Amino acid sequence: MSKQFYQYVGDITQEMIATYKEEERKTYERACIFPSRNKIIGIINYLRELFYPWHFGEQEFYNTTIHYYTGNLLMQIENEVNKQVQLALLMQQEGEQPCDPKQVEERATEISCAFMATLPGIRKKLYKDVQATFEGDPAAPDLDEIIYAYPGVFAMMVYRVAFELRKLEVPLMPRIMTEYAHSRTGIDINPGAQIGEYFCIDHGTGIVIGETTVIGEYVKVYQGVTLGALSTRGGQTLRDVKRHPTIEDRVTIYSNASILGGNTVIGHDSIIGGNTFITKSIPPNTKVNSLYQHEEVLGD
């Protein structure tokens, strides 16, 4: 520290603490510890190893060792999830009536065990996402390259994990997970979105999928696509209101298309061209070109 700054550090410290005291939630008096972002990212890495042990595991596997390796990894994951869920629950309850730490611990254990039970099903869905990506991308030489290198597959892995935690009403953790994937891939998927099986993200950069989006099966989305809300000027009054579109089965959405609004439904087997701006529903089996206007829908 410089000698010059030493003269001012005390005053700046007091000014900084004063800003803490001005906050409504009084951060400076918080008794609880927040969930650890680094630990949550560590859980993602553990899960990636669990889902793809031959790609991201730290050892070679044989029939006699895979059972023990997987079991040990599952125990590590449950332990970390349990700890972070406890912290998230304590943080959520701060400011409410005093909570019983024992009850929080029991609830966290219920959640972590229920979450662990979803992992085999998540892996099955991820395999279908990888398969859909392979079948939809002629540039992919094999499944291994997709698992190792494709940002869409990583983003979907994190999303599918976060979605299950969100269903279990875990605060904060799901959003930390998906925002981490967002920072790594440029793909922003809200953990509240509902995405069906065989979902394919091609390239992926700049994709935004909002909280109340519903997506069917065998849907393919290219870079720059926004599945968003028409307006969020209502702020918190729009919480729990369906603000984002529904995309039915076997729809392809090309780059930089924007589909907005909670009442907007893209019918099954439709193709949405690049650079379109859609705020009204599209019938099934419809092709929409880049010059789309609400009344100018090009049928088959």
Phi and psi in degrees as GROMACS dihedral restraints (atoms count N, CA, C in turn):
[ dihedral_restraints ]
;  ai    aj    ak    al  type     phi  dphi    fc
    3     4     5     6     1   -71.9    20    10
    4     5     6     7     1   152.8    20    10
    6     7     8     9     1   -64.1    20    10
    7     8     9    10     1   -34.9    20    10
    9    10    11    12     1   -64.9    20    10
   10    11    12    13     1   -44.2    20    10
   12    13    14    15     1   -66.6    20    10
   13    14    15    16     1   -31.7    20    10
   15    16    17    18     1   -56.4    20    10
   16    17    18    19     1   -29.3    20    10
   18    19    20    21     1   -71.5    20    10
   19    20    21    22     1   -24.2    20    10
   21    22    23    24     1  -108.5    20    10
   22    23    24    25     1   -12.0    20    10
   24    25    26    27     1   -60.1    20    10
   25    26    27    28     1   -35.8    20    10
   27    28    29    30     1   -63.2    20    10
   28    29    30    31     1   -44.9    20    10
   30    31    32    33     1   -65.8    20    10
   31    32    33    34     1   -42.7    20    10
   33    34    35    36     1   -65.4    20    10
   34    35    36    37     1   -36.5    20    10
   36    37    38    39     1   -59.8    20    10
   37    38    39    40     1   -45.8    20    10
   39    40    41    42     1   -64.9    20    10
   40    41    42    43     1   -40.0    20    10
   42    43    44    45     1   -64.3    20    10
   43    44    45    46     1   -39.7    20    10
   45    46    47    48     1   -65.5    20    10
   46    47    48    49     1   -44.3    20    10
   48    49    50    51     1   -62.3    20    10
   49    50    51    52     1   -35.6    20    10
   51    52    53    54     1   -61.8    20    10
   52    53    54    55     1   -35.8    20    10
   54    55    56    57     1   -67.8    20    10
   55    56    57    58     1   -32.7    20    10
   57    58    59    60     1   -62.8    20    10
   58    59    60    61     1   -43.7    20    10
   60    61    62    63     1   -67.4    20    10
   61    62    63    64     1   -22.3    20    10
   63    64    65    66     1   -75.6    20    10
   64    65    66    67     1   -19.7    20    10
   66    67    68    69     1   -69.3    20    10
   67    68    69    70     1   142.2    20    10
   69    70    71    72     1   -60.2    20    10
   70    71    72    73     1   -36.3    20    10
   72    73    74    75     1   -87.8    20    10
   73    74    75    76     1     0.5    20    10
   75    76    77    78     1    52.1    20    10
   76    77    78    79     1    64.3    20    10
   78    79    80    81     1   -53.9    20    10
   79    80    81    82     1   -35.5    20    10
   81    82    83    84     1   -66.9    20    10
   82    83    84    85     1   -15.6    20    10
   84    85    86    87     1  -107.1    20    10
   85    86    87    88     1     7.2    20    10
   87    88    89    90     1   -61.4    20    10
   88    89    90    91     1   132.0    20    10
   90    91    92    93     1   -94.1    20    10
   91    92    93    94     1   -24.7    20    10
   93    94    95    96     1   -87.8    20    10
   94    95    96    97     1   165.8    20    10
   96    97    98    99     1  -106.6    20    10
   97    98    99   100     1   133.0    20    10
   99   100   101   102     1   -67.5    20    10
  100   101   102   103     1   155.7    20    10
  102   103   104   105     1   -57.1    20    10
  103   104   105   106     1   148.8    20    10
  105   106   107   108     1   -88.2    20    10
  106   107   108   109     1   120.0    20    10
  108   109   110   111     1   -61.0    20    10
  109   110   111   112     1   -41.3    20    10
  111   112   113   114     1   -64.4    20    10
  112   113   114   115     1   -38.6    20    10
  114   115   116   117     1   -67.7    20    10
  115   116   117   118     1   -37.2    20    10
  117   118   119   120     1   -67.2    20    10
  118   119   120   121     1   -40.5    20    10
  120   121   122   123     1   -62.9    20    10
  121   122   123   124     1   -37.3    20    10
  123   124   125   126     1   -60.9    20    10
  124   125   126   127     1   -37.6    20    10
  126   127   128   129     1   -61.7    20    10
  127   128   129   130     1   -42.1    20    10
  129   130   131   132     1   -58.5    20    10
  130   131   132   133     1   -43.4    20    10
  132   133   134   135     1   -65.6    20    10
  133   134   135   136     1   -40.6    20    10
  135   136   137   138     1   -60.1    20    10
  136   137   138   139     1   -44.2    20    10
  138   139   140   141     1   -65.7    20    10
  139   140   141   142     1   -38.2    20    10
  141   142   143   144     1   -61.5    20    10
  142   143   144   145     1   -40.1    20    10
  144   145   146   147     1   -65.9    20    10
  145   146   147   148     1   -38.9    20    10
  147   148   149   150     1   -65.8    20    10
  148   149   150   151     1   -44.2    20    10
  150   151   152   153     1   -71.9    20    10
  151   152   153   154     1   -33.5    20    10
  153   154   155   156     1  -130.6    20    10
  154   155   156   157     1    66.1    20    10
  156   157   158   159     1   -63.9    20    10
  157   158   159   160     1   -31.2    20    10
  159   160   161   162     1   -75.8    20    10
  160   161   162   163     1   -18.9    20    10
  162   163   164   165     1   -97.7    20    10
  163   164   165   166     1   -40.0    20    10
  165   166   167   168     1  -120.0    20    10
  166   167   168   169     1     2.6    20    10
  168   169   170   171     1   -71.8    20    10
  169   170   171   172     1   164.8    20    10
  171   172   173   174     1  -103.4    20    10
  172   173   174   175     1    11.5    20    10
  174   175   176   177     1  -154.9    20    10
  175   176   177   178     1   164.2    20    10
  177   178   179   180     1   -78.1    20    10
  178   179   180   181     1   150.3    20    10
  180   181   182   183     1  -116.1    20    10
  181   182   183   184     1   144.0    20    10
  183   184   185   186     1  -132.2    20    10
  184   185   186   187     1   165.4    20    10
  186   187   188   189     1   -56.2    20    10
  187   188   189   190     1   -29.2    20    10
  189   190   191   192     1   -85.5    20    10
  190   191   192   193     1   -14.8    20    10
  192   193   194   195     1  -111.1    20    10
  193   194   195   196     1   -23.9    20    10
  195   196   197   198     1   -62.2    20    10
  196   197   198   199     1   -34.3    20    10
  198   199   200   201     1   -63.8    20    10
  199   200   201   202     1   -47.0    20    10
  201   202   203   204     1   -70.3    20    10
  202   203   204   205     1   -40.1    20    10
  204   205   206   207     1   -61.7    20    10
  205   206   207   208     1   -46.5    20    10
  207   208   209   210     1   -65.9    20    10
  208   209   210   211     1   -43.6    20    10
  210   211   212   213     1   -60.8    20    10
  211   212   213   214     1   -42.9    20    10
  213   214   215   216     1   -65.2    20    10
  214   215   216   217     1   -40.7    20    10
  216   217   218   219     1   -65.2    20    10
  217   218   219   220     1   -40.0    20    10
  219   220   221   222     1   -60.8    20    10
  220   221   222   223     1   -40.7    20    10
  222   223   224   225     1   -66.4    20    10
  223   224   225   226     1   -38.7    20    10
  225   226   227   228     1   -62.8    20    10
  226   227   228   229     1   -43.4    20    10
  228   229   230   231     1   -64.6    20    10
  229   230   231   232     1   -46.3    20    10
  231   232   233   234     1   -61.1    20    10
  232   233   234   235     1   -40.3    20    10
  234   235   236   237     1   -61.5    20    10
  235   236   237   238     1   -45.8    20    10
  237   238   239   240     1   -70.2    20    10
  238   239   240   241     1   -41.8    20    10
  240   241   242   243     1   -60.9    20    10
  241   242   243   244     1   -44.7    20    10
  243   244   245   246     1   -56.9    20    10
  244   245   246   247     1   -46.1    20    10
  246   247   248   249     1   -63.2    20    10
  247   248   249   250     1   -46.3    20    10
  249   250   251   252     1   -71.9    20    10
  250   251   252   253     1   -33.1    20    10
  252   253   254   255     1   -65.7    20    10
  253   254   255   256     1   -41.2    20    10
  255   256   257   258     1   -57.1    20    10
  256   257   258   259     1   -46.7    20    10
  258   259   260   261     1   -64.1    20    10
  259   260   261   262     1   -39.0    20    10
  261   262   263   264     1   -65.1    20    10
  262   263   264   265     1   -41.1    20    10
  264   265   266   267     1   -67.0    20    10
  265   266   267   268     1   -40.9    20    10
  267   268   269   270     1   -63.8    20    10
  268   269   270   271     1   -41.8    20    10
  270   271   272   273     1   -62.2    20    10
  271   272   273   274     1   -41.5    20    10
  273   274   275   276     1   -63.8    20    10
  274   275   276   277     1   -36.3    20    10
  276   277   278   279     1   -86.2    20    10
  277   278   279   280     1    -9.1    20    10
  279   280   281   282     1   -61.0    20    10
  280   281   282   283     1   136.0    20    10
  282   283   284   285     1    90.9    20    10
  283   284   285   286     1   -16.0    20    10
  285   286   287   288     1   -89.3    20    10
  286   287   288   289     1  -167.3    20    10
  288   289   290   291     1   -62.7    20    10
  289   290   291   292     1   146.5    20    10
  291   292   293   294     1   -51.7    20    10
  292   293   294   295     1   134.0    20    10
  294   295   296   297     1  -100.1    20    10
  295   296   297   298     1   155.9    20    10
  297   298   299   300     1   -90.2    20    10
  298   299   300   301     1   113.6    20    10
  300   301   302   303     1   -54.7    20    10
  301   302   303   304     1   -32.5    20    10
  303   304   305   306     1   -64.6    20    10
  304   305   306   307     1   -41.5    20    10
  306   307   308   309     1   -66.4    20    10
  307   308   309   310     1   -39.2    20    10
  309   310   311   312     1   -62.4    20    10
  310   311   312   313     1   -43.3    20    10
  312   313   314   315     1   -62.2    20    10
  313   314   315   316     1   -42.7    20    10
  315   316   317   318     1   -65.7    20    10
  316   317   318   319     1   -41.2    20    10
  318   319   320   321     1   -65.6    20    10
  319   320   321   322     1   -40.9    20    10
  321   322   323   324     1   -62.2    20    10
  322   323   324   325     1   -38.0    20    10
  324   325   326   327     1   -66.7    20    10
  325   326   327   328     1   -41.3    20    10
  327   328   329   330     1   -59.2    20    10
  328   329   330   331     1   -44.1    20    10
  330   331   332   333     1   -67.3    20    10
  331   332   333   334     1   -47.0    20    10
  333   334   335   336     1   -63.7    20    10
  334   335   336   337     1   -38.6    20    10
  336   337   338   339     1   -68.3    20    10
  337   338   339   340     1   -41.3    20    10
  339   340   341   342     1   -64.8    20    10
  340   341   342   343     1   -39.5    20    10
  342   343   344   345     1   -64.0    20    10
  343   344   345   346     1   -44.5    20    10
  345   346   347   348     1   -59.8    20    10
  346   347   348   349     1   -33.6    20    10
  348   349   350   351     1   -67.9    20    10
  349   350   351   352     1   -18.7    20    10
  351   352   353   354     1   -84.0    20    10
  352   353   354   355     1   -12.7    20    10
  354   355   356   357     1   -63.2    20    10
  355   356   357   358     1   -42.7    20    10
  357   358   359   360     1   -58.9    20    10
  358   359   360   361     1   -39.9    20    10
  360   361   362   363     1   -66.4    20    10
  361   362   363   364     1   -38.3    20    10
  363   364   365   366     1   -61.4    20    10
  364   365   366   367     1   -43.3    20    10
  366   367   368   369     1   -62.6    20    10
  367   368   369   370     1   -38.7    20    10
  369   370   371   372     1   -62.1    20    10
  370   371   372   373     1   -40.5    20    10
  372   373   374   375     1   -66.7    20    10
  373   374   375   376     1   -39.0    20    10
  375   376   377   378     1   -64.3    20    10
  376   377   378   379     1   -37.8    20    10
  378   379   380   381     1   -61.9    20    10
  379   380   381   382     1   -39.5    20    10
  381   382   383   384     1   -66.2    20    10
  382   383   384   385     1   -36.6    20    10
  384   385   386   387     1   -64.2    20    10
  385   386   387   388     1   -42.8    20    10
  387   388   389   390     1   -62.8    20    10
  388   389   390   391     1   -43.4    20    10
  390   391   392   393     1   -63.8    20    10
  391   392   393   394     1   -42.0    20    10
  393   394   395   396     1   -64.1    20    10
  394   395   396   397     1   -37.4    20    10
  396   397   398   399     1   -66.7    20    10
  397   398   399   400     1   -40.9    20    10
  399   400   401   402     1   -64.0    20    10
  400   401   402   403     1   -45.8    20    10
  402   403   404   405     1   -67.7    20    10
  403   404   405   406     1   -25.2    20    10
  405   406   407   408     1   -96.5    20    10
  406   407   408   409     1    -2.2    20    10
  408   409   410   411     1  -129.3    20    10
  409   410   411   412     1   101.3    20    10
  411   412   413   414     1   -65.7    20    10
  412   413   414   415     1   -13.4    20    10
  414   415   416   417     1   -80.6    20    10
  415   416   417   418     1   -10.1    20    10
  417   418   419   420     1   -85.7    20    10
  418   419   420   421     1   118.0    20    10
  420   421   422   423     1   -75.7    20    10
  421   422   423   424     1   -28.1    20    10
  423   424   425   426     1  -165.1    20    10
  424   425   426   427     1   173.6    20    10
  426   427   428   429     1   -67.6    20    10
  427   428   429   430     1   -32.6    20    10
  429   430   431   432     1   -60.2    20    10
  430   431   432   433     1   -44.4    20    10
  432   433   434   435     1   -63.0    20    10
  433   434   435   436     1   -37.3    20    10
  435   436   437   438     1   -63.5    20    10
  436   437   438   439     1   -45.9    20    10
  438   439   440   441     1   -64.6    20    10
  439   440   441   442     1   -43.6    20    10
  441   442   443   444     1   -70.2    20    10
  442   443   444   445     1   -40.8    20    10
  444   445   446   447     1  -121.8    20    10
  445   446   447   448     1   -16.7    20    10
  447   448   449   450     1   -83.2    20    10
  448   449   450   451     1   123.1    20    10
  450   451   452   453     1   -64.6    20    10
  451   452   453   454     1   -32.0    20    10
  453   454   455   456     1   -63.2    20    10
  454   455   456   457     1   -36.3    20    10
  456   457   458   459     1   -68.4    20    10
  457   458   459   460     1   -40.5    20    10
  459   460   461   462     1   -64.6    20    10
  460   461   462   463     1   -45.1    20    10
  462   463   464   465     1   -60.5    20    10
  463   464   465   466     1   -39.3    20    10
  465   466   467   468     1   -70.4    20    10
  466   467   468   469     1   -35.1    20    10
  468   469   470   471     1   -60.1    20    10
  469   470   471   472     1   -47.9    20    10
  471   472   473   474     1   -65.1    20    10
  472   473   474   475     1   -43.1    20    10
  474   475   476   477     1   -59.2    20    10
  475   476   477   478     1   -47.5    20    10
  477   478   479   480     1   -65.3    20    10
  478   479   480   481     1   -32.3    20    10
  480   481   482   483     1   -69.3    20    10
  481   482   483   484     1   -48.6    20    10
  483   484   485   486     1   -63.1    20    10
  484   485   486   487     1   -35.8    20    10
  486   487   488   489     1   -60.3    20    10
  487   488   489   490     1   -42.4    20    10
  489   490   491   492     1   -66.8    20    10
  490   491   492   493     1   -39.5    20    10
  492   493   494   495     1   -64.9    20    10
  493   494   495   496     1   -38.2    20    10
  495   496   497   498     1   -64.4    20    10
  496   497   498   499     1   -41.9    20    10
  498   499   500   501     1   -59.2    20    10
  499   500   501   502     1   -31.5    20    10
  501   502   503   504     1   -84.5    20    10
  502   503   504   505     1     7.7    20    10
  504   505   506   507     1    63.2    20    10
  505   506   507   508     1    36.6    20    10
  507   508   509   510     1   -82.3    20    10
  508   509   510   511     1   123.6    20    10
  510   511   512   513     1   -77.7    20    10
  511   512   513   514     1   154.0    20    10
  513   514   515   516     1    65.9    20    10
  514   515   516   517     1   -48.1    20    10
  516   517   518   519     1   -55.3    20    10
  517   518   519   520     1   -46.2    20    10
  519   520   521   522     1   -59.2    20    10
  520   521   522   523     1   -40.0    20    10
  522   523   524   525     1   -71.4    20    10
  523   524   525   526     1   -37.2    20    10
  525   526   527   528     1   -58.3    20    10
  526   527   528   529     1   -42.4    20    10
  528   529   530   531     1   -63.5    20    10
  529   530   531   532     1   -50.8    20    10
  531   532   533   534     1   -71.0    20    10
  532   533   534   535     1   -29.7    20    10
  534   535   536   537     1   -72.1    20    10
  535   536   537   538     1   -29.7    20    10
  537   538   539   540     1   -64.8    20    10
  538   539   540   541     1   -46.0    20    10
  540   541   542   543     1   -61.4    20    10
  541   542   543   544     1   -38.7    20    10
  543   544   545   546     1   -59.0    20    10
  544   545   546   547     1   -45.3    20    10
  546   547   548   549     1   -66.3    20    10
  547   548   549   550     1   -28.9    20    10
  549   550   551   552     1   -85.8    20    10
  550   551   552   553     1   -30.0    20    10
  552   553   554   555     1  -119.3    20    10
  553   554   555   556     1   -17.5    20    10
  555   556   557   558     1    77.7    20    10
  556   557   558   559     1     9.9    20    10
  558   559   560   561     1  -108.1    20    10
  559   560   561   562     1   119.8    20    10
  561   562   563   564     1  -110.1    20    10
  562   563   564   565     1   100.7    20    10
  564   565   566   567     1  -115.2    20    10
  565   566   567   568     1   117.4    20    10
  567   568   569   570     1   -68.1    20    10
  568   569   570   571     1   136.8    20    10
  570   571   572   573     1   -65.3    20    10
  571   572   573   574     1   -12.7    20    10
  573   574   575   576     1   -84.4    20    10
  574   575   576   577     1   -13.6    20    10
  576   577   578   579     1   -63.1    20    10
  577   578   579   580     1   150.9    20    10
  579   580   581   582     1  -110.8    20    10
  580   581   582   583     1   113.3    20    10
  582   583   584   585     1  -121.7    20    10
  583   584   585   586     1   126.3    20    10
  585   586   587   588     1   -75.8    20    10
  586   587   588   589     1  -173.8    20    10
  588   589   590   591     1   -81.1    20    10
  589   590   591   592     1   163.1    20    10
  591   592   593   594     1    58.7    20    10
  592   593   594   595     1    46.6    20    10
  594   595   596   597     1   -90.4    20    10
  595   596   597   598     1   129.0    20    10
  597   598   599   600     1  -118.7    20    10
  598   599   600   601     1   123.8    20    10
  600   601   602   603     1  -107.6    20    10
  601   602   603   604     1   120.4    20    10
  603   604   605   606     1  -103.8    20    10
  604   605   606   607     1   124.4    20    10
  606   607   608   609     1    67.7    20    10
  607   608   609   610     1   -72.7    20    10
  609   610   611   612     1   101.2    20    10
  610   611   612   613     1   -29.6    20    10
  612   613   614   615     1   -55.2    20    10
  613   614   615   616     1   129.2    20    10
  615   616   617   618     1    85.5    20    10
  616   617   618   619     1     4.5    20    10
  618   619   620   621     1   -72.3    20    10
  619   620   621   622     1   135.9    20    10
  621   622   623   624     1  -128.2    20    10
  622   623   624   625     1   124.4    20    10
  624   625   626   627     1  -124.8    20    10
  625   626   627   628     1   112.7    20    10
  627   628   629   630     1   -75.4    20    10
  628   629   630   631     1   170.0    20    10
  630   631   632   633     1   -58.1    20    10
  631   632   633   634     1   -42.0    20    10
  633   634   635   636     1  -101.9    20    10
  634   635   636   637     1    16.2    20    10
  636   637   638   639     1   -65.7    20    10
  637   638   639   640     1   140.8    20    10
  639   640   641   642     1  -122.8    20    10
  640   641   642   643     1   124.8    20    10
  642   643   644   645     1  -124.8    20    10
  643   644   645   646     1   132.6    20    10
  645   646   647   648     1   -80.8    20    10
  646   647   648   649     1  -155.1    20    10
  648   649   650   651     1   -96.8    20    10
  649   650   651   652     1   156.2    20    10
  651   652   653   654     1    56.2    20    10
  652   653   654   655     1    42.3    20    10
  654   655   656   657     1   -98.9    20    10
  655   656   657   658     1   139.6    20    10
  657   658   659   660     1  -123.1    20    10
  658   659   660   661     1   131.6    20    10
  660   661   662   663     1  -128.8    20    10
  661   662   663   664     1   133.8    20    10
  663   664   665   666     1   -99.4    20    10
  664   665   666   667     1   175.1    20    10
  666   667   668   669     1   -59.7    20    10
  667   668   669   670     1   147.8    20    10
  669   670   671   672     1    78.8    20    10
  670   671   672   673     1     3.9    20    10
  672   673   674   675     1   -75.6    20    10
  673   674   675   676     1   137.7    20    10
  675   676   677   678     1  -118.1    20    10
  676   677   678   679     1   122.7    20    10
  678   679   680   681     1  -110.1    20    10
  679   680   681   682     1    90.3    20    10
  681   682   683   684     1  -127.2    20    10
  682   683   684   685     1  -170.4    20    10
  684   685   686   687     1   -95.4    20    10
  685   686   687   688     1   148.8    20    10
  687   688   689   690     1   -66.2    20    10
  688   689   690   691     1   -42.2    20    10
  690   691   692   693     1  -155.9    20    10
  691   692   693   694     1   142.6    20    10
  693   694   695   696     1  -118.4    20    10
  694   695   696   697     1    22.3    20    10
  696   697   698   699     1   -66.0    20    10
  697   698   699   700     1   -18.5    20    10
  699   700   701   702     1   -74.8    20    10
  700   701   702   703     1    -9.8    20    10
  702   703   704   705     1    57.8    20    10
  703   704   705   706     1  -133.0    20    10
  705   706   707   708     1   -67.3    20    10
  706   707   708   709     1   -16.7    20    10
  708   709   710   711     1   -67.8    20    10
  709   710   711   712     1   -16.4    20    10
  711   712   713   714     1   -92.3    20    10
  712   713   714   715     1     0.4    20    10
  714   715   716   717     1   -58.0    20    10
  715   716   717   718     1   136.4    20    10
  717   718   719   720     1    69.9    20    10
  718   719   720   721     1     6.6    20    10
  720   721   722   723     1   -94.2    20    10
  721   722   723   724     1   138.5    20    10
  723   724   725   726     1   -71.0    20    10
  724   725   726   727     1   112.8    20    10
  726   727   728   729     1  -111.3    20    10
  727   728   729   730     1   -13.6    20    10
  729   730   731   732     1  -118.1    20    10
  730   731   732   733     1   159.4    20    10
  732   733   734   735     1   -74.5    20    10
  733   734   735   736     1   169.1    20    10
  735   736   737   738     1  -111.0    20    10
  736   737   738   739     1   129.3    20    10
  738   739   740   741     1  -114.7    20    10
  739   740   741   742     1   116.2    20    10
  741   742   743   744     1   -80.5    20    10
  742   743   744   745     1  -178.7    20    10
  744   745   746   747     1   -62.8    20    10
  745   746   747   748     1   148.9    20    10
  747   748   749   750     1    58.4    20    10
  748   749   750   751     1    41.2    20    10
  750   751   752   753     1  -101.7    20    10
  751   752   753   754     1   139.4    20    10
  753   754   755   756     1  -114.0    20    10
  754   755   756   757     1   130.3    20    10
  756   757   758   759     1  -122.1    20    10
  757   758   759   760     1   114.9    20    10
  759   760   761   762     1   -83.7    20    10
  760   761   762   763     1   172.9    20    10
  762   763   764   765     1   -59.0    20    10
  763   764   765   766     1   140.9    20    10
  765   766   767   768     1    66.0    20    10
  766   767   768   769     1    17.5    20    10
  768   769   770   771     1   -76.3    20    10
  769   770   771   772     1   142.1    20    10
  771   772   773   774     1  -118.2    20    10
  772   773   774   775     1   122.5    20    10
  774   775   776   777     1  -121.7    20    10
  775   776   777   778     1   117.8    20    10
  777   778   779   780     1  -126.6    20    10
  778   779   780   781     1   147.8    20    10
  780   781   782   783     1   107.0    20    10
  781   782   783   784     1   139.3    20    10
  783   784   785   786     1   -70.5    20    10
  784   785   786   787     1   -21.6    20    10
  786   787   788   789     1   -94.5    20    10
  787   788   789   790     1     0.0    20    10
  789   790   791   792     1   -83.4    20    10
  790   791   792   793     1   125.0    20    10
  792   793   794   795     1  -123.6    20    10
  793   794   795   796     1   126.4    20    10
  795   796   797   798     1   -97.1    20    10
  796   797   798   799     1   113.0    20    10
  798   799   800   801     1   -65.2    20    10
  799   800   801   802     1   155.9    20    10
  801   802   803   804     1   -57.7    20    10
  802   803   804   805     1   150.9    20    10
  804   805   806   807     1    60.8    20    10
  805   806   807   808     1    28.2    20    10
  807   808   809   810     1   -97.8    20    10
  808   809   810   811     1   160.3    20    10
  810   811   812   813     1  -124.9    20    10
  811   812   813   814     1   121.9    20    10
  813   814   815   816     1  -105.6    20    10
  814   815   816   817     1   116.9    20    10
  816   817   818   819     1   -69.9    20    10
  817   818   819   820     1   164.2    20    10
  819   820   821   822     1   -66.4    20    10
  820   821   822   823     1   150.3    20    10
  822   823   824   825     1    64.4    20    10
  823   824   825   826     1    20.1    20    10
  825   826   827   828     1   -84.7    20    10
  826   827   828   829     1   156.7    20    10
  828   829   830   831     1  -129.9    20    10
  829   830   831   832     1   107.0    20    10
  831   832   833   834     1  -121.1    20    10
  832   833   834   835     1   127.0    20    10
  834   835   836   837     1  -128.3    20    10
  835   836   837   838     1     5.3    20    10
  837   838   839   840     1  -130.4    20    10
  838   839   840   841     1   158.5    20    10
  840   841   842   843     1   -65.5    20    10
  841   842   843   844     1   150.7    20    10
  843   844   845   846     1  -117.5    20    10
  844   845   846   847     1   131.2    20    10
  846   847   848   849     1   -65.9    20    10
  847   848   849   850     1   160.8    20    10
  849   850   851   852     1   -59.9    20    10
  850   851   852   853     1   157.3    20    10
  852   853   854   855     1    56.7    20    10
  853   854   855   856     1    43.1    20    10
  855   856   857   858     1  -120.1    20    10
  856   857   858   859     1   141.0    20    10
  858   859   860   861     1  -106.1    20    10
  859   860   861   862     1   132.8    20    10
  861   862   863   864     1  -119.0    20    10
  862   863   864   865     1   125.3    20    10
  864   865   866   867     1   -92.2    20    10
  865   866   867   868     1   178.0    20    10
  867   868   869   870     1   -72.7    20    10
  868   869   870   871     1   -10.2    20    10
  870   871   872   873     1   -98.2    20    10
  871   872   873   874     1    18.2    20    10
  873   874   875   876     1   -55.7    20    10
  874   875   876   877     1   132.6    20    10
  876   877   878   879     1  -124.3    20    10
  877   878   879   880     1   161.9    20    10
  879   880   881   882     1   -53.4    20    10
  880   881   882   883     1   -34.0    20    10
  882   883   884   885     1   -96.5    20    10
  883   884   885   886     1    -1.0    20    10
  885   886   887   888     1  -113.8    20    10
  886   887   888   889     1    77.6    20    10
  888   889   890   891     1  -103.5    20    10
  889   890   891   892     1   128.8    20    10
  891   892   893   894     1   -94.0    20    10
  892   893   894   895     1   114.6    20    10
  894   895   896   897     1   -82.0    20    10
  895   896   897   898     1   174.1    20    10
